Amino acid sequence: MHSGLLMVEGEEEALKKSQTTYFRLLPERAYKEGSASQIHFRLAESQFYRLMTGDCAKKTRVTKVEYVVSPHVVKRFREYQKKLKKERGEELSYPVLGFHGTNEKNIKSICEQGFKTPGDSGFQQKTDAGFFGAGVYFSEYPSYSMSYIQGGSKLMLCQVLPGKVYECQSMIVGAALMKGYDSHMSPCKKELIIFNSAAILPCYIIYFQNAKSDFKYAPSTSKTAKHASGDVTSTSVSKIFKGMNFALTGKLSDTQAHLFDLIQQHGGSKGTKACFDILVVPDDNSEHTSAKVQQAMKKA
């Protein structure tokens, strides 16, 4: 996605497609030199913790990161960056990382279509008119953006191109972009306001939770299971399981939460104890007498 950053497995193929691909990244105990997945995870994680302020810094933990690759949004962003470099010079063409908080139901459409700014088709004002201008608001401070997630547990981390920044001295509610500038900055310097959707690239969805105890890595699985799970995680979204309801039972090669994520990524749904089409059991559990297995035997 960036010439200075390694591509994760499957990213090159994802950039050639029309749909958005989400790469699931988890904290790993082993250090894998040159691993693009680890670099992306640690980048998002460290940015989250570095600028976390207040009590949130002690009480919040990153559990998962989704690396977002949306080809047409990437292309638009890169083209705007080249234009900015030509007009403003190299120093003002570098992006900064900004957090954006929104209702979780909005995240998928933003990742796949890009942000909407005033003047764009389909733009809708979600909150106020904008204290420091009518644009899209970002903050380099995650705790600041958390006030907009309405009780959720996900934050977006984006590359944004501020260009030449107008530093607001007071509120200018609903104002348009100041002539001769590319973006606005709030007086407290904690809010960056972007007015051009091409200047925003959604990169990561950061999942977090309250830290109630010491951090523990997820249980490791066999090499074969890890390899297979990783292969599926890196593939783009599909509909191969469309219309199928899945149930899981027993100790599997990965967590049920992860497996259900993958099933849903490919069009499947989570079934119930009494209603499912496909039951997944461990290799050594075919004779298991659980209610789910008995139900499957009846179906057979």
C-alpha positions in Angstrom: 0.0 0.0 0.0 2.9 2.3 0.6 6.3 2.1 -1.1 8.0 2.3 2.3 6.0 -0.5 4.0 6.1 -4.2 3.2 2.9 -5.7 1.8 1.1 -8.4 3.8 0.4 -11.7 2.2 -2.4 -11.3 -0.3 -2.2 -7.5 -0.5 -0.8 -7.3 -4.0 -3.7 -9.4 -5.3 -6.2 -7.4 -3.2 -5.1 -4.1 -4.9 -5.9 -5.6 -8.3 -9.5 -6.3 -7.3 -12.5 -4.0 -7.1 -13.7 -4.9 -3.6 -12.3 -4.1 -0.2 -10.2 -6.7 1.6 -9.7 -6.8 5.4 -6.6 -8.5 6.8 -7.1 -9.7 10.4 -4.0 -9.0 12.5 -3.5 -10.3 16.1 -0.7 -9.7 18.7 1.9 -12.4 18.5 4.5 -13.4 21.1 7.1 -14.5 18.5 9.1 -11.8 16.7 9.1 -12.5 13.0 11.7 -10.3 11.4 10.4 -8.6 8.2 6.8 -9.7 8.8 4.5 -7.1 7.2 1.6 -8.3 9.3 3.5 -7.7 12.5 4.7 -4.3 11.3 1.1 -3.2 10.5 -0.2 -4.5 13.8 2.6 -2.9 15.9 2.2 0.4 14.0 -1.5 0.7 14.8 -1.0 -0.6 18.3 1.9 1.8 19.1 0.1 4.8 17.6 -2.9 4.0 19.8 -0.9 3.7 23.0 1.6 6.5 22.3 -1.0 9.3 22.2 -3.5 7.8 24.6 -4.2 10.3 27.5 -5.9 10.2 30.9 -7.2 7.1 32.6 -7.8 5.4 29.2 -4.1 4.8 28.9 -4.2 2.3 31.9 -7.6 0.8 31.2 -7.6 0.1 27.5 -6.1 -2.7 25.5 -5.8 -3.4 21.8 -7.1 -6.9 21.0 -7.2 -7.0 17.2 -6.5 -4.8 14.2 -8.0 -5.1 10.7 -5.8 -3.8 7.9 -8.0 -2.3 5.3 -7.2 -2.3 1.5 -9.7 -0.6 -0.7 -8.1 -0.3 -4.2 -10.1 2.6 -5.6 -9.7 4.6 -2.3 -5.9 3.9 -2.3 -5.7 5.0 -5.9 -7.6 8.3 -5.3 -5.4 9.0 -2.2 -2.1 8.4 -4.0 -3.2 10.7 -6.9 -4.1 13.5 -4.5 -0.8 13.0 -2.7 1.1 13.5 -6.0 -1.0 16.6 -6.7 -0.3 18.0 -3.3 3.4 17.4 -3.6 3.5 19.3 -6.9 1.5 22.2 -5.5 2.9 22.4 -1.9 6.2 20.7 -2.0 7.4 17.4 -0.6 7.3 18.4 3.1 3.6 19.2 2.9 2.8 16.0 1.0 3.4 13.6 3.8 0.4 12.1 5.6 -0.2 12.0 9.3 -2.0 9.2 11.2 -5.4 10.4 12.5 -8.0 8.6 14.6 -11.7 8.9 13.7 -14.6 7.8 16.0 -18.0 7.0 14.6 -20.9 4.6 15.2 -19.6 1.1 14.4 -22.4 0.6 11.7 -20.7 3.3 9.6 -17.2 1.8 9.6 -17.7 -0.8 6.8 -19.2 1.7 4.3 -16.5 4.3 5.1 -13.7 1.7 4.5 -15.3 0.5 1.2 -16.4 3.9 -0.2 -14.1 6.3 1.5 -15.1 9.3 3.6 -17.7 11.8 2.4 -17.0 15.5 2.7 -19.4 18.4 2.1 -20.2 18.6 -1.6 -19.7 14.9 -2.2 -22.7 12.9 -3.4 -24.4 11.1 -0.5 -22.8 13.3 2.2 -24.8 13.5 5.4 -23.9 15.6 8.4 -23.8 13.1 11.3 -23.2 15.3 14.3 -22.9 19.1 14.6 -22.1 21.6 11.8 -18.5 21.5 12.8 -17.1 24.0 15.3 -13.9 24.6 13.3 -15.3 24.1 9.8 -17.6 21.8 7.9 -15.2 18.9 7.2 -14.3 15.4 8.5 -12.8 15.5 12.0 -9.7 13.5 13.0 -7.5 13.5 16.1 -4.0 12.2 16.7 -5.2 11.4 20.2 -7.3 8.2 20.4 -9.0 9.2 23.7 -10.3 12.3 22.0 -11.9 10.3 19.2 -13.4 7.8 21.6 -16.0 10.4 22.6 -17.7 9.9 19.2 -18.0 6.1 19.2 -21.3 6.0 21.1 -20.3 3.2 23.5 -18.5 1.1 20.8 -15.1 -0.6 20.9 -13.6 0.2 17.5 -11.7 3.2 16.3 -10.6 3.9 12.7 -6.9 4.9 12.1 -6.4 6.7 8.8 -3.7 8.4 6.8 -4.7 12.0 6.2 -3.0 14.6 4.1 -3.3 18.0 5.9 -1.2 19.9 3.4 -1.2 23.6 4.3 -3.0 23.9 7.6 -5.1 26.9 8.8 -4.8 27.1 12.6 -8.2 28.3 14.0 -8.0 30.9 16.8 -11.7 30.5 17.8 -14.8 28.6 16.7 -15.9 29.1 13.1 -19.0 26.9 13.1 -19.9 25.4 9.8 -17.3 27.4 7.9 -15.9 26.3 4.5 -12.2 25.7 4.0 -10.2 28.9 4.4 -9.0 30.2 1.0 -5.4 29.3 0.3 -5.3 26.3 2.8 -5.9 22.6 2.6 -7.2 21.8 6.1 -8.0 23.4 9.5 -6.6 22.7 13.0 -8.5 23.4 16.2 -7.1 25.9 18.7 -6.1 23.1 21.1 -4.4 21.4 18.2 -6.1 18.1 19.0 -8.6 18.2 16.0 -7.6 18.1 12.4 -10.4 19.0 9.9 -10.1 17.6 6.3 -12.3 19.0 3.5 -11.3 16.7 0.6 -12.3 13.1 0.7 -9.3 12.2 -1.5 -7.0 13.3 1.3 -8.2 10.5 3.6 -7.2 6.9 3.4 -8.8 4.5 5.9 -6.0 2.1 7.0 -6.9 0.2 10.2 -9.9 -0.7 12.3 -8.6 -1.0 15.9 -10.5 -3.2 18.3 -10.0 -2.5 22.0 -11.5 -3.5 25.3 -11.2 -2.6 29.0 -8.0 -4.1 30.5 -9.2 -6.0 33.6 -6.2 -8.1 34.1 -2.6 -8.7 32.8 -2.2 -9.2 29.1 -2.1 -12.8 27.8 -1.4 -14.0 24.3 -4.1 -16.2 22.7 -3.3 -19.9 23.0 -1.0 -21.1 20.2 -2.3 -23.6 17.6 -0.5 -26.2 15.5 1.7 -25.0 12.6 -0.7 -26.6 10.1 -3.8 -25.0 11.7 -2.0 -21.6 11.8 -1.0 -21.8 8.2 -4.5 -22.8 7.0 -6.2 -20.1 9.1 -3.8 -17.5 7.9 -4.4 -18.4 4.3 -8.2 -18.0 4.7 -7.8 -14.7 6.7 -5.7 -13.2 3.9 -8.2 -14.0 1.2 -10.7 -11.4 0.0 -14.4 -11.4 1.0 -16.5 -14.0 -0.9 -20.0 -15.6 -0.9 -19.0 -19.3 -0.9 -21.0 -20.0 2.3 -24.0 -17.9 1.4 -27.2 -19.3 2.9 -25.4 -21.7 5.2 -25.7 -21.7 9.0 -22.7 -23.0 10.9 -22.4 -24.5 14.4 -19.1 -25.3 16.1 -18.4 -27.7 19.0 -15.4 -29.1 20.8 -11.8 -27.9 21.0 -10.9 -26.6 17.5 -7.7 -25.4 15.9 -8.6 -21.8 16.4 -11.0 -19.8 18.6 -14.7 -20.0 17.8 -14.8 -16.2 17.6 -12.1 -16.2 14.9 -13.7 -19.1 12.9 -17.1 -17.4 13.0 -15.4 -14.2 11.7 -14.0 -16.1 8.8 -17.3 -17.9 8.1 -19.2 -14.5 8.0 -16.4 -13.1 5.8 -17.3 -15.6 3.2 -21.1 -15.2 3.4 -22.0 -17.8 6.1 -24.0 -17.2 9.2 -23.9 -18.4 12.8 -26.5 -21.1 13.5 -28.1 -22.1 16.7 -28.0 -25.3 18.7 -31.3 -26.4 17.1 -30.9 -24.9 13.7 -27.8 -25.3 11.6 -26.7 -26.7 8.2 -23.1 -27.5 8.9 -21.5 -28.7 12.1 -17.7 -28.3 12.6 -16.1 -30.7 15.1 -12.4 -31.6 15.9 -10.9 -34.5 13.9 -10.8 -36.6 17.0 -14.3 -35.7 18.0 -16.4 -37.4 15.4 -18.0 -39.8 17.9 -18.8 -37.0 20.4 -22.2 -37.3 21.9 -23.0 -33.6 22.4 -26.4 -32.3 21.7 -25.1 -30.6 18.5 -23.6 -33.8 17.2 -26.8 -35.8 18.0 -28.7 -33.1 16.1 -26.4 -33.4 13.1 -26.8 -37.2 13.1 -30.6 -36.8 13.0 -30.2 -34.4 10.1 -28.0 -37.0 8.3 
